[in-house]
Amino acid sequence: MANKKIFGCLFTVLFLIFPFSLHASKFSLKIVGGVGVGGSFGDSFQYGSQFYEFNSFGPIEKSKLGYDIYFEFTYQLNPYFGFSLGNGYSSKIFKGQSLLFVPSDKDMYYPSYSVFPEIQAEVVPICFSAVLSLPVSSFQLNLLGGVGLYFGSFTSNSEMEIIYPTRSWSHTPNNFDASKNSMGLHVGGGIDIPLPMNIFLTLDALYTSVNFKNIKSEAVLGGDTTLVYFVFPNNTDVYLDYSITSVDSSGFTFRTGVKFMF
């Protein structure tokens, strides 16, 4: 993920420097930040036990409120139509299905185990958009749509809880670390409110559709899609293999910031 962040910073520097050498009034730079909502991931689990019963609780697919920063460079062909190129960074956290192992009546000496799968998705997009601009009263309305290349990085924030422990378990709750790229589409709109010195206050709302499929990781135990793996010492018949193969990062993003006209 470090290389992607460096790439994003270099891209931003180009945005900040390049416009000043271009023809005035046709170019703009927008710097915005905001929050993102929505998304889920595809998960599955396998387990085996002679003396543990499996129970589940909690939501299966749930995402926390994420954050987003974005830089966009726009060229206006005329007052109403233009093209933009954007780059940014977003982070979302997805919660999986909470899992609970409970001893059966014949083996009450063993502890109960709770597992809370969670994955963090960091995405660096490069987006190309067509922009339609319409002056409305004291502000400008912008409608846009386009395509993007999204660089995704996925890590595990999974946790476990031992209830009345009587034995130790071996586990690798944080072994998932994977990267995946995907193409996506976006559509949205916003308004620009004029301020002094060719600066505008901008408010945007955007819907993005992007799905990272066939995600694989270098798992220590289990398969290459394993997010969480537990095995009872000296008894391989007792295990839990919780896997994740895809992350759907689609959802709405709401941003605010400033636009500079050149």
Buried (B, 14 or more C-beta within 10 A) or exposed (E): BEEBEEBBEEBBEBBEEEBEEEEEEBBBBBBBEBBBEBBBBBBEBEBBBEBBEEEEEBEEBBBBEBEBBBBBBBBBEEEEEBBBBBBBBBBBBBBBBBBBBBBEEEEEEBBBBBBBBBBBBBBBBBBEBEBEBEEEEEBBBBBBBBEBBBBBBBBBBBEBEBEEEEEEBEBBBBBBEBBBEBEBBBEBBBBBEEEEEEBBBBBBEBBBBBBBEEBBBEBEBBEEBBBBBBBBEEEEEBBBBBBBBBBBBBBBBBBEBBBBBB
